[in-house]
Amino acid sequence: MKKQLLILIALFISIIGYSQTFTYNNLTYSISSTTPNTVTVIGYNIAAGTDVNIPASVTPSSSSRGVSSTTYDVTSIGYQAFYNMGITSVTIPTSVTSIGTDAFRNNSLTTVILPEGLTVIKNSCFFNNQLTNTITIPNSVLEIESQAFRLNSIDNVVFGNNITTIGFSAFSSNNISSVNIPQSVTLIDARAFDVNQLTNITIPSNVATIGFKAFSGNPLTCVVSEALTPATVTTGTDDSFGDRSNINLSIPSSTASAYAAATWTDFDTVAEGLTGTFIIDNITYQINPTPNNEVTVTDYDTAGGTDVTIPATVNSGCTTFSVTSIGNAAFNNKQLTSVFIPNSVTEIKNAAFYQNQLTNINIPNSVTSIGTQAFRSNLLINITVSSNLTNLNSFVFADNQITGVTFSGNSITTIGSSAFEDNQLQSFNIPSSVTSIGDEAFKNNLLTSITIPGNITIISDSAFYNNQLTTVNILNGVTTIESAAFSQNQITSVTFPDSITTIGSNAFSFNQLTSVNIPNSVTTIEQVAFFTNQLTSVIIPENVTSIGFWAFDANPLTDVTSLAATPPTIATIGINNTNDTFSASNRGNIHLHIPAGTMDAYVNDPGALWIGFNPVTEDALLSTNNFNLDNEVSIYNTKEELRVISRGSAILENYTLYSISGAKIKEGLESSIAIDAISKGIYIIELNFDKGRLVKKFIK
């Protein structure tokens, strides 16, 4: 009995010790522990004002009776510590881990910063204040108890990632319009968000229970539930969501039966998974099978009119989708006169706007792909091409009235077949990034001149067929000109690079060429290549091995020079083809020049093809190499100059340079004769020395 009495006395003394209180700077504290030294705020002298600053630690003054002058950490705010005091602001230190029931109830607080380290927000803690804007709940908080923030003006709540319970009426009667409930939450208790301004809410997958009227009194239109196993909800007059008839419900795929069995019923619509189509403002959208909430425009009802604005985002049910694609034939033949494409779109598919009446289009820089015939058969006049687009696919802008094309960047590498066919382009600057031009890409336009960049190796079939070209400049790098590439134009001048090896069939037929300089790199000139022009003379370079039928037919040829020691294969009437390379009816009026010692190979040998020309001259002067005159004078022939060097006593007095037709080109006294400004062809150089006169043909 004596031992039990001593234990009771010790316990009583311990309770008395820990119940000691003291007041410092108008705040009253109760000692919570002496190991460690902690205190709880339990009261406040309102006479000190409505702005309260709670310290992280406090040291009682020596006048505090029965309390040692030890420093205590302030770790909690006790029950009703500031209840109904009219305070307008409070600073809570990071040392506080607990705020008691009714601690700040019935005050005028407009903002509060809750410290990290707080684990529980107790019942009615901030009930009936004037809190506004956003409340941030620290990651350390595990539970918000009943009515903790009820009757305020909060419009947004940001939860930490560890909260598990949102208690009864915790946020009821506020102005909350947006809230993101974290995956850690398992219980949303009754009336938790009752009477707010929520229009949509997402219930995370771990929520097991949603109490009665948890979201009632809100203008809800969208509820998204992520759980495969539906949370328990209340129906009837105390329905967890209030009036369900105006709410669209979105649930995971293959869960409709489970939700119906769990009384998730009577919603306006139920969308099971993000699949299917929907229509907004006459535009039909297909939900893409991606996790990014994206849609493709697939159709349009012309009841929406001829002017269309495609939005960047659309809402269906509870989900906002980005419009990223315009599908195949989505607006095909819809009589559109204008369309706005948002910068959310990355893809415009085949025939998307085919057969409309669009006069202008701005393709945003977000677009990286445009399908075939996407804008074919409209009334487009000017277009701006996205800087991120690399390919213009076949027929993409064919059959319009395009006069101008603006490229936002330098990313285009491919201009596809018939991409700009049947338009009104008068000029076009091919970007230096382009490496491929497809068949008929610019067929039937009004181009007057064109420069082909060196990145392009092949000029495809009919690429510039039937324009109004007068000049063509082909840069070094192009190797092949395919069939009819420049046919049916008005070309009077064409510049070939030394990289060309093949001139295709009909490549320059039906033009106005009066002269042409074919480079030594050419090995093949195909049939009808220069058919129907105004050529009076032509030089066939030494590397050419074959020339197709009619290649130079229908020209007023009087002079043909072939530099090849081995005669190129040609078409000759009566021998290997009735379609003569040069003109069966006119060969007798053409003077053929061939290298010395090649008469038999060209004319006399059995099966020789270069017959019927009149006259035929073996010309010892035909050479592309440097040559010597009488072992005393050397002339070195480069692309830039003729250099005359005398190894003996002969002194150059003057020179005269003539064209092959005899027209004087230039004259002078210098021994280094600049020829970089003259075009390619055969020329005659007359050199006058003190010992006599020398004349030589050379090839530029």
Secondary structure as UniProt FT lines:
FT   HELIX           2..18
FT   STRAND          21..24
FT   TURN            25..26
FT   STRAND          27..34
FT   TURN            35..36
FT   STRAND          37..44
FT   HELIX           46..48
FT   STRAND          51..53
FT   STRAND          57..58
FT   TURN            62..63
FT   TURN            65..66
FT   STRAND          72..77
FT   TURN            79..84
FT   STRAND          89..91
FT   TURN            94..95
FT   STRAND          98..99
FT   TURN            101..104
FT   TURN            116..117
FT   STRAND          120..121
FT   TURN            123..126
FT   STRAND          132..136
FT   TURN            139..140
FT   STRAND          143..144
FT   TURN            146..149
FT   STRAND          153..158
FT   TURN            161..162
FT   STRAND          165..166
FT   TURN            168..171
FT   STRAND          178..180
FT   TURN            183..184
FT   STRAND          187..188
FT   TURN            190..193
FT   STRAND          200..203
FT   TURN            205..206
FT   STRAND          209..210
FT   TURN            212..217
FT   STRAND          222..225
FT   HELIX           236..238
FT   TURN            240..241
FT   HELIX           244..246
FT   STRAND          248..251
FT   TURN            253..254
FT   HELIX           256..261
FT   TURN            262..263
FT   STRAND          269..272
FT   STRAND          277..280
FT   TURN            281..282
FT   STRAND          283..287
FT   TURN            291..292
FT   STRAND          294..300
FT   HELIX           302..304
FT   STRAND          307..309
FT   STRAND          313..316
FT   TURN            317..318
FT   STRAND          319..326
FT   TURN            328..333
FT   STRAND          338..340
FT   TURN            343..344
FT   STRAND          347..348
FT   TURN            350..353
FT   STRAND          360..362
FT   TURN            365..366
FT   STRAND          369..370
FT   TURN            372..375
FT   STRAND          382..385
FT   TURN            387..388
FT   STRAND          391..392
FT   TURN            394..397
FT   STRAND          404..407
FT   STRAND          414..415
FT   TURN            417..420
FT   TURN            432..433
FT   STRAND          436..437
FT   TURN            439..442
FT   STRAND          449..452
FT   TURN            454..455
FT   STRAND          458..459
FT   TURN            461..464
FT   STRAND          471..474
FT   TURN            476..477
FT   STRAND          480..481
FT   TURN            483..486
FT   STRAND          493..495
FT   TURN            498..499
FT   STRAND          502..503
FT   TURN            505..508
FT   TURN            520..521
FT   STRAND          524..525
FT   TURN            527..530
FT   STRAND          537..540
FT   TURN            542..543
FT   STRAND          546..547
FT   TURN            549..552
FT   STRAND          559..562
FT   TURN            573..576
FT   TURN            584..586
FT   HELIX           587..589
FT   STRAND          591..595
FT   TURN            596..597
FT   HELIX           600..604
FT   TURN            606..607
FT   STRAND          616..619
FT   TURN            620..621
FT   STRAND          627..629
FT   TURN            630..632
FT   STRAND          633..637
FT   STRAND          641..646
FT   STRAND          652..659
FT   TURN            660..661
FT   STRAND          664..668
FT   STRAND          672..674
FT   TURN            676..677
FT   STRAND          682..689
FT   TURN            690..691
FT   STRAND          692..699
//
